[in-house]
Amino acid sequence: MKNINEVVEGLARPLNICDTTLLDSEKAPGVVLSNIEKYRMAQLLEEAGIPQIEVGSPLMGTESKKAIRHIARMGLGTTVSSWNRAVVSDIDASLDCDVDAVTISIPVSDIQIEKKYRNDRDLILDMVYEAVTHAASHGLYVSCCAEDASR
């Protein structure tokens, strides 16, 4: 795991690309990657000069967690990030995988907050604050993304 200063230094460029191929590719119908394919893709993304790769979510199961941990320990020059909900236990699962960074997905639309999360905006903001604070206190680089922001 890189320390926060190494991650910030590696991302201090005029343009940063965070590649989500390893996370998002398996959302397509019929697409399943073996862990070996994920490891090779991570190497190729590093060779292409991608500064950050989002490799998956440890909550997707044992094999996903195994792949994330392995990629994080490959010694790649790229920052290795995982996807998380705004939940401390998600951050703990990512910490267990030795990632350098976490992306925390935040519901922002009233539709998502009310229907999917069955909560109110204040509670969501408290959850985000707690998750971000927890991740940062463990030396992780944190980025947040607005889930369903276009609605």
C-alpha positions in Angstrom: 0.0 0.0 0.0 1.4 3.4 -1.0 1.3 6.2 1.6 -1.0 9.2 1.0 1.9 11.4 -0.1 3.0 8.9 -2.8 -0.6 8.7 -4.1 -1.0 12.5 -4.2 2.3 12.9 -5.9 1.4 10.3 -8.5 -1.9 12.0 -9.2 -0.5 15.5 -9.3 -0.7 15.9 -13.1 -2.7 18.2 -15.3 -4.9 15.3 -16.5 -5.6 12.2 -14.5 -7.4 9.2 -15.8 -9.0 6.7 -13.4 -9.7 3.6 -15.4 -12.7 1.6 -14.2 -12.4 -1.3 -16.7 -11.8 -3.9 -14.0 -14.8 -2.7 -12.0 -17.3 -1.9 -14.7 -16.5 -4.5 -17.4 -18.3 -7.3 -15.5 -21.5 -5.2 -15.3 -22.0 -6.0 -19.0 -24.2 -9.1 -19.7 -22.1 -12.2 -20.2 -18.7 -10.7 -19.3 -16.8 -12.5 -16.6 -13.0 -12.1 -16.2 -10.8 -14.6 -14.5 -8.5 -13.3 -11.8 -5.5 -14.0 -14.1 -7.1 -11.8 -16.8 -7.7 -9.0 -14.2 -4.0 -9.2 -13.1 -2.8 -8.9 -16.7 -5.2 -6.0 -17.4 -3.9 -4.2 -14.4 -0.3 -4.6 -15.7 -1.4 -3.4 -19.2 -3.1 -0.4 -17.7 0.0 0.5 -15.8 2.2 0.0 -18.9 -0.2 2.4 -20.7 0.6 5.0 -18.1 -2.9 5.1 -16.4 -2.3 6.8 -13.0 -5.2 5.2 -11.2 -7.2 2.0 -11.7 -10.4 1.2 -9.9 -10.1 -2.6 -9.6 -13.4 -3.6 -8.1 -15.4 -3.8 -4.8 -14.4 -6.2 -2.1 -18.1 -6.7 -1.3 -18.6 -8.6 -4.6 -17.4 -11.8 -3.1 -14.3 -13.8 -2.1 -12.8 -14.0 -5.6 -13.2 -10.3 -6.1 -11.6 -9.5 -2.8 -8.8 -12.0 -3.6 -8.2 -10.3 -7.0 -8.2 -6.8 -5.5 -5.7 -7.8 -2.8 -3.5 -9.4 -5.3 -3.5 -6.4 -7.7 -2.8 -4.1 -4.8 0.2 -6.2 -3.8 1.6 -6.4 -7.3 3.8 -3.4 -6.8 2.3 -1.5 -9.7 3.3 2.2 -10.2 -0.4 3.1 -10.7 -2.7 3.9 -7.7 -5.0 1.0 -6.9 -8.4 2.0 -5.9 -11.6 0.1 -4.8 -15.3 1.1 -5.1 -17.3 1.5 -1.9 -20.6 2.6 -0.5 -20.5 5.3 2.1 -20.3 2.6 4.8 -17.4 2.1 7.3 -17.5 -1.7 6.9 -17.0 -1.2 3.1 -13.9 0.9 3.9 -12.7 -1.8 6.3 -13.0 -4.4 3.6 -11.0 -2.2 1.2 -8.3 -1.7 3.9 -8.1 -5.5 4.2 -7.2 -5.6 0.5 -4.3 -3.1 0.9 -5.5 -0.6 -1.7 -4.0 2.8 -2.0 -7.3 4.7 -2.5 -11.0 4.3 -2.2 -13.9 5.7 -4.2 -16.9 6.4 -2.1 -20.2 6.4 -4.0 -22.7 8.9 -2.7 -26.4 8.9 -3.6 -27.3 12.5 -4.5 -30.7 12.4 -6.1 -33.9 12.5 -4.0 -35.1 9.4 -5.9 -32.0 7.3 -4.8 -32.0 8.6 -1.3 -35.7 7.9 -0.7 -36.3 4.8 -2.8 -33.0 2.9 -2.8 -31.6 3.9 0.6 -34.8 4.6 2.4 -33.1 7.5 4.2 -33.0 11.3 4.3 -30.3 13.6 3.0 -28.9 14.4 6.5 -28.4 10.7 7.3 -26.6 10.2 4.0 -24.3 13.2 4.7 -23.5 11.7 8.1 -22.7 8.4 6.5 -20.4 10.0 3.9 -18.6 12.1 6.6 -18.0 9.0 8.7 -16.8 6.9 5.8 -14.5 9.6 4.4 -13.1 10.4 7.9 -12.5 6.6 8.5 -10.7 6.1 5.2 -8.6 9.2 5.5 -7.6 8.3 9.1 -6.2 5.1 7.7 -4.0 6.9 5.2 -6.2 6.2 2.1 -6.6 8.7 -0.7 -10.3 9.3 -1.0 -12.4 10.3 -3.9 -16.2 10.6 -3.9 -18.5 10.2 -6.8 -22.1 11.4 -7.2 -24.3 8.3 -7.8 -27.2 8.9 -10.2 -26.3 12.6 -10.3 -28.2 13.3 -13.6 -31.6 12.7 -12.2 
